[in-house]
Amino acid sequence: MDESVRWSLKVSRQTDEALRAYLGHVGGRKGDLSRFIEEAVRQRLRSALQPRQGRRQAAPLRARKDFADAIKEVRERARALTRAQVEKLAREAVAYARKRR
């Protein structure tokens, strides 16, 4: 560790005992608890920031399907409207959006 910063952590007694038992079992020495936590945090950040195959793809595909379904539903509901009604709804929506700014 280059520049150390002190953290004050709270963990359950069970977690504390399990970690200390593990460190004692592997021959842990002074400073090993800090190293263990730092390595765990780095690994967690690394895995959270790396794109995951499959997971990244699923959300956009689902979003596209949801969007396509929404467009289809809007088109079906709008079929009964006249052009004048659609234009009036559009004007009202634009006015509402501008008013909310």
N, C-alpha and C positions, 0 to 999 in steps of 0.2 A: 504494500500500500504506500503510495507516494505521500499524498497529503491526507492525513487522517482527520475525520470529523466525528465527533461523538454523537451517538444516537442513544436515545432512551427508548427501550422497547418493552412492551408488555406481551407476554405469551402465557398460555395456560401452564399450570404446573405439570401437567402430563407431557406437553411438548418439551418443556425445560428438562424434565427428568429423562425423557427419551433421547434428546439430543446430547445431553451430558453423558449418558450411558454409552451412546454410540462413540462419542469422542474419546471417552475413557477406554473403550474396547479397542479402538484403532491406535491407541497410544498418543492421544491428543496432549498437547502441551499448552503453555500460556500463549494466548493469541489465536489459538485454533478456532475458538468460537467466533471471533470477528472474521477470520478468513472464511469460515464455513458460510456465514451469513452473506458476506460480500459475494462469494462465488454463486450462492443460491440466487441472490438478487440479480446478478449479471446474467445468469442463465435464464431466469424468468423474463427479463427484459429482452434478451436476444430472441427467445422463442416467441414473445409477443409481437416483436417488430418484424420478424421474418414472414414473408408471404407463404402461405401454406397451399400446396397443390390441392385442388379439389374444393377447398373451402372458399377460396377467393372466387372461384368460378360459379359456385352455386348461388350466391346472393345476386349477382347481376342477371343470371338466367331467370331466377325467380322474380326479380324485379321487372324484367322485360315481360314475362308472362302476366304478372299482375297488371302492368301498364296496358298491355294489349287487351286484357279482359276488361279493364276500365274503359278503354276507348270503344270497344265493341258495345258495352253497355250504354255508354253515352250516345253512340250513333243510333242504337235501337230506340232509346227514349226520345231522341231528337227527331226521328222520322215523322212524327205527328205534328211537328211545329212548322209553321210557315216561315218563309225567309224573313218577313218583317218581325216575327216573334224572336227568331234567333238573333237578329241584329239588335233588337231592344234588350235582350238578355246580355248580349256582349257589351253594349253601352253601359248598362247598369253595373256589370262586373268591373269594368274599367273605372267607372266613377267611384265604386266602393273601394277598389284597390288604391286609387289616388288619394281618397279621403283618409285612409288609414295611415298614410305616410307621415 
